[in-house]
Amino acid sequence: MVDQVSSRRSPYWVTGALCGTVAALGATGDIIFDVFDGSTAVAVGSGTAAVIGGLTWYHVARTRAGAVAQPAAGGVARHELPSTAPWVGRQTLLDGLLATLRDVPAPTGGALSVDLSHSQSKIVAVHGAPGTGKTTLALNAAHRVKDEYPDGQLHLALRGDGDEPMTSRDALEQLLLRLDVARDDIPARVADRAARLRSLTNDLRLLIMLDNAHSAEQVGPLLPVGAGCAVLITSRRALSVGDVARPPVHVSLPNEDDALSVLAHWAGEDRVAADLAAALRITRFCGRLPLALRIVGSKLRNRPDLSLAQMQDRLENEQDRLRELSRGDSSLEACLGFSHRELDEPTRAAFGLIASLPPGRLTDWHFASVLETRGTAVAACDELVEVSLMEARDDGEADPGYRVHDLIRVYAAEQYDRLPPDDRQRLEARLVRAFRDAVVHLAAQRAPELAAEVSAERVGDLGRSSAAAWVSGEQKRLEWAIGRGRSLGMDTEAAEIGEALSYFLNDITLPPGAADWLFSAPSGTRPRVRHSLRRARATAALAEGSPDTALALLANGGTEAEEAPDAAGWARDEMVVAAAHAAKHDFRDALRHMTGAVDRLRTAGDSWHVLNSLERLGEFQRWRGKPELAERSQREALRLAEQAGDLRACARLRRTLAETLGYLRRPQEAAPLLESAIHDFRVLNDRRWEGAGLYALGKIYRLLGRRDEALDCYRRAEEIFGPMGERHWVGRVTNARIRVLAGLGDLEAAGETAGTALGIFQQVGDEMWVAHTQRDVGWLHLKEGRPTEALGPLSHAVEVTERAGDAYANAMARHLRGVAHRGLGHHEEAHADFDAALEVYRSGDYAWNEAAVVHDVVRALRAQGRSEEAAALETDTAAANPFFTGMHGRNGAEAVPDED
């Protein structure tokens, strides 16, 4: 206790000397003057007084020191925790902190440790982004464990989020003063002050809260080491101090339910419950940030006339949102400003530009593209993560990923707008060039001629990313780069970004009309780029349901000699022309053009486009009644996709191949392909193709007799397509339910479903799918014993599919119309339809369909009294077709068209 003694040295010496002198003169004066005489006696007497006074001082000092060390035994405990708002939600965080702080051993009073890593004190660091509630959490925990720390709870604001954080020297002075050390007795050196703090607290059970710490260096000297002490530190940084075995407590954003609870606490439970939808939107506009929710909730509580819907409207515009999130001395902008101002200037500028881009996943590449080198980019990312303006995320990607809270993003973008225009233009031009290099480099995997356009060194580690996944994730930013490039006079770079983007149209979704802007070619654009952009506009027009526009664009291309495409470019055009003919329900020309495209692309060695042309060729071959050729084309395409390592293309081709296997009556092979494809579409977050996969899987489950599972697939597919506004796909899913419901015996529901599907296809103007649905309507009439009513819709289906050249669909319609004619006794017409259907099925690998038709032919022959012909046909077909015997007794007027 030497330090405690010396802290009261001066006043105790004065008091001790006076008391000692009196005691010496009174108790020993006679003896001294009896032995010594004169001046000698006086000197001895004075010395004796000094000795006695010193002993008296020592006794008083010991007594006083004991009182400081053990306030619970009679001294005054220090309770300096400020009041705080209640902690709402995220109970697990609070419970964990309480459990840690309540586990306090008794002070040992042993030798003091110099090395903090051997400290016996409990050191708990709490960190998180601005506004997440770190201080509120820590104070709530500290208040609840007061009884565990009877010697006191000290609170010290270290101003770590301010322009001038408190120094360790000043912080130690504050703590020592609160521990009753006189200001004059506080040592000058930081190390000595830290030693004094450790000495004073060694025997205490004391909780110290260091709020808003700036760095580990700032708080290191402030830490006690005694077993009975605990230190609770809050900081925006994840500080590593004290016991390294105890990781920092990260205060993350509350989940949606907890965020609603925070809003309800401040705004009022009843108001939130009365308009839960508006409350949810408010929590999302606030990004679930507790500080923002507290500000909004307090405004609502103090404004009974302000509805939640009105507050939601105020927050809708993100440019106005930050200004709305301010009340009294609480301001989100001020809270964020401290951390933002602390950033290095290059980091601040780069962060601002990146925050100005459309939101999405961030990587080191984005920062390196603005800051020019990967080293400076990594340092900038580390700095942003350290001060909690950006959060590292582990999403399984090759490159480290980061997330920025929406409100932080808006704030950083606003600060960026205040930079001088020249500085902004310089940074933006650099980023446009980086996007150009990146997307052209990735597109070279699909268009080999682009490989010479950019060196691999200029794109860094981008090659580790999947080309399709990267472009899909960066689509909105690439669109930004095209627009910003044009504004900066970088027309060449903008056009080349558009050209490269055009090779990923299967991987992205464009809003209607966007292609004309994205893929425009300004004067001076190179012929190859100009032609690629024209093809992109044609492809987009086709996707928007305008095949004639697509054909016109490509027919007008190459009118000038310098714009004539090379062999590969011409073949790519042919792919679009073939797809346009298919969209016009002209499958004969579609097959012819796509076959020519495949041959020319093989010759040109353009493997990516060979892959894509084979995928579509397989569909056209299947429609033209050649499923065995379709399977061969699609398996080759799948092999090429696997060699390219393109996950989306592989998933898409597994889906397409599975559909063909369904036509070939091999659903057991098709089901696992589709299940795998749907899984990959989910991984890719490709909702449209996931829905298409579920639709196809429902058809396969139906063929396998798993009707309830088929209906569940259709339900999930419609839940995807409905909100997307994909009316055509909703119609197809609705159509697919018809046969399942009929197969389950619910003909009334099947009829209503057919009516709904017809209405959708008539609304969207899809003549082919109207015909497919009319075929099913005709079959429902047959199943209900009304062949006369069946003839009309079935004849419509026959005419449309015949005109389009869809041989398979035409054969199905003719088969059913033959059954209707048979039921009406129109034997000649029945045999004509049956023979037409059999011609298609026998020309391709449709053994199951052939067997089904033959059963109906046999019934027709017997109805005509031609039993010998019927028996001979049965015998011959049973010997040649293994499916025939398995469907013994099948009647097309009752059975589901493509089920056993």
Disulfide bonds with the S-S distance in Angstrom:
none
